[in-house]
Amino acid sequence: MCSHFFAFLTSSCNPYQRFQKPSDLKTQLDECANTITEYKITDFSIGHRGAGLQYPEHTIEGYLGAIRQGAGIIECDVTFTKDLHLVCRHAQCDLHTTTDVLLRPDLAPKCSAPFEPGKDPLCCTTDFTLDEIKTLCAKMDGYVPGAQTPEEYVKGTPGWRTNLYSYECPKIPTHKESIELFKFYGRKMTPDLKKPHVDMPYREYYTHEKYAQQLIDEYIEAGVPPQDVYPQSFMWEYVYYWMQNTEYGDQAVALDITANVYNTEKEALEYLKPLLDNGVKIYAPAIFKLLTLDDNKNIVPSAIAMAAKNSGMDIIVWTLERAGPLNEGGGGWYFQTIPEVVKSDGIMYEIVDILAKDVGVMAIFSDWPATGACHIVRLFMRWKQCYAELKKIIITCINFIYLFVSFT
């Protein structure tokens, strides 16, 4: 696996830059790269919006990038169109920053807030029918604040990303199309049902419940079993709905965007109580919420990480490779509880290792899923080494017993 993996990874994101200095962890990854040749996938690595570090998010191209990097689970954020089709978009109103809609004279005037010089536009999926959305070209998420023209506004791709894969007009997939793609490649799926920007019920009859049920119905229609789906939402009422009304609720994921930090497990457990009372089994906060620093500035699990773990919840965390270069501002929002130790990209795998071993997360979202996929291979290598040592011990014991019996 690792030879394929490293060859692909080094084309645009060198894993050796993920270490601040030589270490046992780096040595183990080196061994992985040099000895593993079989390509495998892992559910530990989740493709966040596909592979958004290099590909326009929520496009077939981005999803295929995540598939090639070994992601066992891939995310389609889900919202709805004017004619109530489900499409893969991170937010109902992000078309002005993730597509070329502002450059389309026939469509731009239909935006909720059309472009005006120096002002922020707003273009939503509910401004357009599915057929209209299908004519758009996706692009890397970005914009230029205060732009005077639409052409200027749609630029602004961060320097650590690329427009390389935007030039061939990648299309916006429907939720159904994402299901068929992931199913074809044998991947599991984690749709994130987004909060509607429009008032609900939409058109007087399309309620939150119908929206949540439509998501599940498309998996049922495609013949995808519940064990292959991790429906998720920041809207916990959607999570509760799936648990109470569908067969897909057992793996429902409660996403958490709040920035609250708790000093004790007791305080954290009180915050988690609504999820526990409703039987939610998987909790998914941002990276910073699971980590803190001890008195010696070592990264350790936070109070809420331990509270969730000790209460029997599984944990998924988001999002690696989202923050940009980690030598700027202590890693920014995603690492806000440990900025003192985040000084370069070299700490990335140390953080992944702590999340995997000390916090015990079941999976990690990443804008470059190869990062998470590589770490799980390292753990597999460690298991193989332990197995080999155990095998030697067992053989030695058997030989000793044989000799003992022979002489007695």
ZAROKOL-658255 format. One line per 8 residues: their letters; for each residue x, y, z of C-alpha. Coordinates in nm, 4 decimals. Layout:
BEGIN
a) X/Y/Z | ...;
//
This chain:
BEGIN
mcshffaf) 0.0000/0.0000/0.0000 | 0.2555/0.2548/0.1070 | 0.4601/0.2534/-0.2129 | 0.1500/0.3496/-0.4123 | 0.0391/0.5800/-0.1373 | 0.3673/0.7655/-0.1009 | 0.4121/0.8015/-0.4754 | 0.0717/0.9663/-0.4973;
ltsscnpy) 0.1160/1.1731/-0.1837 | 0.4551/1.3145/-0.2741 | 0.3218/1.4497/-0.6031 | 0.1747/1.7462/-0.4165 | 0.2031/1.6950/-0.0403 | 0.5335/1.5507/0.0811 | 0.4832/1.3375/0.3952 | 0.8404/1.4006/0.5058;
qrfqkpsd) 0.7511/1.7647/0.5621 | 0.5082/1.6453/0.8299 | 0.7888/1.5880/1.0823 | 0.9732/1.8526/1.2793 | 1.2694/1.6222/1.3469 | 1.3757/1.2566/1.3146 | 1.1706/1.0314/1.5407 | 1.0526/0.6740/1.5905;
lktqldec) 0.7283/0.7739/1.4221 | 0.9128/0.8949/1.1117 | 1.1237/0.5789/1.1083 | 0.8133/0.3593/1.1188 | 0.6571/0.5530/0.8305 | 0.9807/0.5166/0.6338 | 0.9634/0.1403/0.6876 | 0.6016/0.1444/0.5765;
antiteyk) 0.6928/0.3291/0.2577 | 0.9743/0.0871/0.1772 | 0.8057/-0.2454/0.2504 | 0.4333/-0.2266/0.1782 | 0.3350/-0.2687/-0.1859 | -0.0325/-0.3683/-0.1676 | -0.2860/-0.0852/-0.1968 | -0.5652/-0.0933/0.0625;
itdfsigh) -0.8326/0.1418/0.1897 | -0.9098/0.2372/0.5488 | -1.2205/0.3654/0.7228 | -0.9892/0.5574/0.9545 | -0.9469/0.8146/0.6763 | -1.2509/1.0173/0.5657 | -1.2385/1.2284/0.2507 | -1.3565/1.5716/0.3691;
rgaglqyp) -1.5640/1.7138/0.0838 | -1.3535/1.4828/-0.1331 | -0.9891/1.5921/-0.1342 | -1.0321/1.9666/-0.0977 | -0.6662/2.0554/-0.0454 | -0.6042/2.0228/-0.4191 | -0.9402/1.9559/-0.5857 | -1.2550/2.1715/-0.5976;
ehtiegyl) -1.4700/2.0433/-0.3127 | -1.7696/1.8210/-0.3802 | -1.6838/1.7298/-0.7359 | -1.6379/1.3913/-0.8982 | -1.2712/1.4801/-0.9479 | -1.2312/1.5511/-0.5766 | -1.4097/1.2332/-0.4775 | -1.1881/1.0272/-0.7083;
gairqgag) -0.8858/1.1945/-0.5490 | -1.0031/1.0760/-0.2067 | -1.0653/0.7274/-0.3434 | -0.7127/0.7061/-0.4881 | -0.5662/0.8143/-0.1550 | -0.7244/0.5265/0.0353 | -1.0169/0.6980/0.2073 | -1.2612/0.4303/0.3182;
iiecdvtf) -1.5378/0.6829/0.3863 | -1.6172/0.9891/0.1762 | -1.8336/1.2894/0.2573 | -2.1057/1.4535/0.0519 | -2.2424/1.7624/0.2262 | -2.6078/1.7734/0.1304 | -2.8475/2.0565/0.0588 | -3.1423/2.1067/-0.1774;
tkdlhlvc) -3.2184/2.2971/-0.4961 | -3.5093/2.5189/-0.5941 | -3.6876/2.2120/-0.7337 | -3.5999/1.9988/-0.4273 | -3.3205/1.7832/-0.5609 | -3.0398/1.6969/-0.3197 | -2.6932/1.8108/-0.4291 | -2.3447/1.7974/-0.2801;
rhaqcdlh) -2.2532/2.1438/-0.1481 | -2.0918/2.2462/0.1779 | -2.3612/2.5067/0.2371 | -2.6869/2.6015/0.0754 | -2.5461/2.9450/-0.0036 | -2.1859/2.8988/-0.1172 | -2.2215/2.8974/-0.4956 | -2.0721/3.2456/-0.5254;
tttdvllr) -1.7403/3.1242/-0.3789 | -1.7309/2.7624/-0.5049 | -1.8592/2.7973/-0.8643 | -1.8481/3.0339/-1.1610 | -2.2119/3.1408/-1.1206 | -2.1178/3.5098/-1.0968 | -1.9608/3.4855/-1.4419 | -2.2811/3.3502/-1.5990;
pdlapkcs) -2.4925/3.6422/-1.7296 | -2.7995/3.4185/-1.7541 | -2.7753/3.2920/-1.3939 | -2.5970/3.5572/-1.1871 | -2.9039/3.7887/-1.1661 | -3.0995/3.5042/-1.0033 | -2.8717/3.4992/-0.6959 | -3.0312/3.5948/-0.3641;
apfepgkd) -2.7901/3.8904/-0.3561 | -2.6397/3.9541/-0.7022 | -2.2907/4.0952/-0.7308 | -2.2388/4.4651/-0.6597 | -1.8949/4.6307/-0.6556 | -1.7409/4.6189/-0.3077 | -2.0254/4.4125/-0.1574 | -2.0585/4.0448/-0.0742;
plccttdf) -2.2926/3.8523/-0.3082 | -2.5004/3.5525/-0.2008 | -2.5880/3.2688/-0.4369 | -2.7811/2.9689/-0.3045 | -2.8789/2.6309/-0.4407 | -3.2414/2.7305/-0.3839 | -3.1950/3.0148/-0.6326 | -3.1624/2.7599/-0.9132;
tldeiktl) -3.3110/2.4385/-1.0496 | -3.0984/2.1273/-1.0723 | -3.0676/2.1696/-1.4499 | -2.9293/2.5190/-1.3994 | -2.6848/2.4065/-1.1318 | -2.5616/2.1313/-1.3609 | -2.4392/2.3963/-1.6081 | -2.2063/2.5526/-1.3490;
cakmdgyv) -1.8346/2.4856/-1.3182 | -1.7053/2.4195/-0.9697 | -1.3866/2.5928/-0.8568 | -1.1629/2.6072/-0.5526 | -1.3427/2.7819/-0.2688 | -1.2214/3.1399/-0.2482 | -1.3022/3.5035/-0.3149 | -1.1512/3.8509/-0.3065;
pgaqtpee) -1.3159/4.0758/-0.0442 | -1.4148/4.4184/-0.1735 | -1.3748/4.3154/-0.5376 | -1.4996/4.5631/-0.7951 | -1.5888/4.3096/-1.0642 | -1.7222/3.9519/-1.0687 | -1.4035/3.8425/-1.2471 | -1.1962/3.9767/-0.9603;
yvkgtpgw) -1.4279/3.8410/-0.6907 | -1.4093/3.4747/-0.8000 | -1.0317/3.4694/-0.7594 | -0.8775/3.4441/-0.4156 | -0.7766/3.0780/-0.4030 | -0.5409/3.0413/-0.1029 | -0.1779/3.0167/-0.2101 | -0.1352/2.6737/-0.0501;
rtnlysye) -0.4096/2.5291/-0.2729 | -0.4219/2.5136/-0.6513 | -0.6510/2.5945/-0.9437 | -0.4989/2.3145/-1.1511 | -0.8105/2.0971/-1.1357 | -1.0605/2.3807/-1.1864 | -0.9862/2.4470/-1.5511 | -1.1803/2.1574/-1.7031;
cpkipthk) -1.5145/2.2662/-1.5553 | -1.5770/2.0040/-1.2855 | -1.9486/1.9593/-1.2297 | -2.1579/1.9583/-0.9134 | -2.2821/1.6059/-0.8380 | -2.6220/1.5243/-0.7009 | -2.6414/1.3277/-0.3792 | -2.7613/1.0285/-0.5831;
esielfkf) -2.4597/1.0533/-0.8127 | -2.2248/1.0572/-0.5148 | -2.3911/0.7427/-0.3803 | -2.3452/0.5591/-0.7093 | -1.9793/0.6631/-0.7327 | -1.8935/0.5595/-0.3766 | -2.0877/0.2370/-0.4154 | -1.9037/0.1511/-0.7391;
ygrkmtpd) -1.5668/0.1908/-0.5675 | -1.6719/0.0060/-0.2530 | -1.6522/0.3056/-0.0216 | -1.8690/0.3917/0.2758 | -2.0558/0.7217/0.2851 | -2.1061/1.0040/0.5320 | -2.3589/1.2609/0.4120 | -2.3708/1.5824/0.6133;
lkkphvdm) -2.7220/1.7267/0.6033 | -2.6719/2.1026/0.6081 | -2.8853/2.3590/0.7843 | -3.1230/2.5249/0.5348 | -3.0635/2.8936/0.4687 | -3.4219/2.9394/0.3570 | -3.7135/2.9397/0.5965 | -3.8670/2.6001/0.6659;
pyreyyth) -4.1047/2.4591/0.5718 | -3.9858/2.5546/0.2240 | -4.2712/2.6166/-0.0178 | -4.5030/2.5583/0.2791 | -4.4768/2.1775/0.2690 | -4.1092/2.0799/0.2576 | -4.0344/2.0356/0.6279 | -3.7163/1.9516/0.8182;
ekyaqqli) -3.8514/1.5984/0.8584 | -3.9111/1.5548/0.4846 | -3.5638/1.6883/0.4151 | -3.4047/1.4436/0.6605 | -3.6109/1.1540/0.5267 | -3.5308/1.2342/0.1626 | -3.1633/1.1882/0.2416 | -3.2216/0.8394/0.3795;
deyieagv) -3.4646/0.7448/0.1036 | -3.1926/0.7925/-0.1576 | -2.9748/0.5332/0.0173 | -3.2652/0.2929/0.0387 | -3.3401/0.3414/-0.3335 | -2.9741/0.2752/-0.4186 | -2.9682/-0.0422/-0.2096 | -2.6982/0.0845/0.0271;
ppqdvypq) -2.7188/-0.0957/0.3641 | -2.7235/0.1039/0.6890 | -2.3811/-0.0256/0.7932 | -2.2248/0.1558/0.4957 | -2.3690/0.4961/0.5847 | -2.2778/0.7444/0.8589 | -2.5431/1.0175/0.8276 | -2.4231/1.3294/1.0083;
sfmweyvy) -2.5334/1.6812/1.0883 | -2.4597/1.9838/1.3039 | -2.8385/1.9980/1.3404 | -2.8791/1.7439/1.6172 | -3.2544/1.7232/1.5580 | -3.1765/1.5558/1.2248 | -2.9588/1.3020/1.4062 | -3.2406/1.2311/1.6516;
ywmqntey) -3.4875/1.1978/1.3638 | -3.2755/0.9336/1.1902 | -3.2360/0.7412/1.5141 | -3.6058/0.7421/1.5907 | -3.7508/0.6953/1.2414 | -3.5056/0.5078/1.0195 | -3.2795/0.2036/1.0173 | -2.9837/0.4314/0.9448;
gdqavald) -2.9674/0.5926/1.2881 | -2.7349/0.3488/1.4619 | -2.4328/0.5133/1.2976 | -2.5689/0.8680/1.2983 | -2.3001/1.1244/1.3790 | -2.3553/1.4357/1.5899 | -2.1240/1.7042/1.4543 | -2.0231/1.9801/1.6952;
itanvynt) -1.9074/2.3244/1.5807 | -1.9208/2.4972/1.9206 | -1.5961/2.6357/2.0593 | -1.6777/2.5639/2.4250 | -1.3825/2.4215/2.6176 | -1.4411/2.2341/2.9428 | -1.2002/2.2057/3.2352 | -1.3425/1.8881/3.3864;
ekealeyl) -1.5007/1.5676/3.2619 | -1.8063/1.6457/3.4738 | -1.8668/1.9739/3.2877 | -1.8069/1.8049/2.9528 | -2.0414/1.5205/3.0366 | -2.3175/1.7686/3.1142 | -2.2734/1.9174/2.7672 | -2.2897/1.5709/2.6080;
kplldngv) -2.5966/1.4702/2.8095 | -2.8560/1.5454/2.5355 | -2.6672/1.3198/2.2943 | -2.6297/1.0427/2.5508 | -2.9953/1.0700/2.6554 | -3.0988/1.0269/2.2919 | -2.8717/0.7294/2.2417 | -2.6281/0.8957/2.0003;
kiyapaif) -2.3215/0.6750/1.9662 | -2.0830/0.8897/1.7595 | -1.9650/1.2395/1.8509 | -1.7663/1.4515/1.6035 | -1.6019/1.7773/1.7170 | -1.3183/1.9795/1.5633 | -0.9560/1.8877/1.6371 | -0.8994/2.1580/1.8976;
klltlddn) -1.1873/2.0390/2.1119 | -1.0235/1.7007/2.1706 | -0.6770/1.8279/2.2647 | -0.5168/2.0373/2.5356 | -0.1717/2.0902/2.6884 | -0.0512/1.9583/3.0220 | 0.1789/2.1501/3.2563 | 0.4805/2.0378/3.0548;
knivpsai) 0.3297/2.1545/2.7236 | 0.2642/1.8004/2.6072 | -0.0439/1.7456/2.3914 | -0.2978/1.5341/2.5803 | -0.6682/1.4462/2.5462 | -0.9081/1.7157/2.6612 | -1.1804/1.6789/2.9231 | -1.4512/1.6354/2.6603;
amaaknsg) -1.2430/1.3757/2.4766 | -1.2183/1.1704/2.7943 | -1.5839/1.2281/2.8824 | -1.7009/1.1035/2.5432 | -1.4608/0.8098/2.5511 | -1.5450/0.7063/2.9062 | -1.9187/0.7285/2.8388 | -1.8811/0.4756/2.5567;
mdiivwtl) -1.9162/0.7095/2.2603 | -1.7107/0.6673/1.9465 | -1.5353/0.9811/1.8236 | -1.4730/1.1176/1.4755 | -1.2655/1.4342/1.4393 | -1.2362/1.7073/1.1743 | -1.0410/1.8360/0.9798 | -0.6770/1.7714/0.8898;
eragplne) -0.5102/1.9724/0.6123 | -0.7783/2.2416/0.6335 | -0.5898/2.5115/0.8186 | -0.3186/2.5900/0.5678 | 0.0507/2.6116/0.6668 | 0.0834/2.5406/1.0386 | 0.3746/2.7790/1.0876 | 0.1335/3.0715/1.0664;
ggggwyfq) -0.0483/3.1776/1.3824 | -0.0229/2.8529/1.5753 | -0.2356/2.6625/1.3261 | -0.5382/2.8910/1.3458 | -0.8919/2.7893/1.4408 | -0.8439/2.4127/1.4199 | -0.5594/2.4128/1.6741 | -0.6680/2.6963/1.9022;
tipevvks) -0.6234/2.4970/2.2257 | -0.2598/2.4042/2.1517 | -0.1120/2.7007/1.9575 | 0.2055/2.7136/2.1680 | 0.3280/2.3830/2.0213 | 0.1986/2.4180/1.6658 | 0.4948/2.5809/1.4967 | 0.5194/2.3974/1.1638;
dgimyeiv) 0.3636/2.1281/0.9498 | 0.6081/1.8928/1.1196 | 0.3691/1.8410/1.4095 | 0.0883/1.7042/1.1925 | 0.1577/1.3343/1.2434 | 0.2267/1.3799/1.6125 | -0.1252/1.5201/1.6443 | -0.2693/1.2373/1.4353;
dilakdvg) -0.0862/0.9839/1.6512 | -0.2252/1.1337/1.9734 | -0.5769/1.1465/1.8304 | -0.5509/0.7836/1.7246 | -0.3802/0.6310/2.0284 | -0.4586/0.8537/2.3273 | -0.7993/0.9925/2.2332 | -0.8933/0.6787/2.0423;
vmaifsdw) -1.0790/0.8389/1.7524 | -1.2386/0.5959/1.5102 | -1.1809/0.8158/1.2047 | -1.0359/1.1487/1.0918 | -1.1707/1.3843/0.8277 | -0.9005/1.5281/0.6049 | -0.8810/1.7581/0.3048 | -0.5997/1.5263/0.1924;
patgachi) -0.7134/1.1776/0.3013 | -0.3724/1.0233/0.2368 | -0.2523/1.1824/0.5626 | -0.4902/0.9711/0.7704 | -0.4487/0.6648/0.5496 | -0.0722/0.6640/0.6000 | -0.1015/0.6745/0.9786 | -0.3241/0.3693/0.9965;
vrlfmrwk) -0.0716/0.1800/0.7842 | 0.1926/0.2686/1.0438 | -0.0255/0.1140/1.3130 | -0.0660/-0.1964/1.0965 | 0.3120/-0.2191/1.0639 | 0.3462/-0.1956/1.4417 | 0.0949/-0.4816/1.4805 | 0.2871/-0.6936/1.2316;
qcyaelkk) 0.6081/-0.6350/1.4249 | 0.4396/-0.7332/1.7525 | 0.2935/-1.0424/1.5888 | 0.6342/-1.1439/1.4565 | 0.7905/-1.1070/1.8030 | 0.5062/-1.3017/1.9638 | 0.5466/-1.5769/1.7064 | 0.9167/-1.6073/1.7954;
iiitcinf) 0.8318/-1.6329/2.1654 | 0.5679/-1.9019/2.1024 | 0.8091/-2.1068/1.8898 | 1.0780/-2.0757/2.1579 | 0.8325/-2.1926/2.4239 | 0.7217/-2.4883/2.2131 | 1.0840/-2.5913/2.1542 | 1.1572/-2.5634/2.5260;
iylfvsft) 0.8562/-2.7795/2.6136 | 0.9582/-3.0351/2.3520 | 1.3088/-3.0562/2.4930 | 1.1775/-3.0768/2.8516 | 0.9427/-3.3636/2.7620 | 1.2183/-3.5421/2.5686 | 1.4563/-3.5397/2.8639 | 1.1952/-3.6439/3.1208;
//
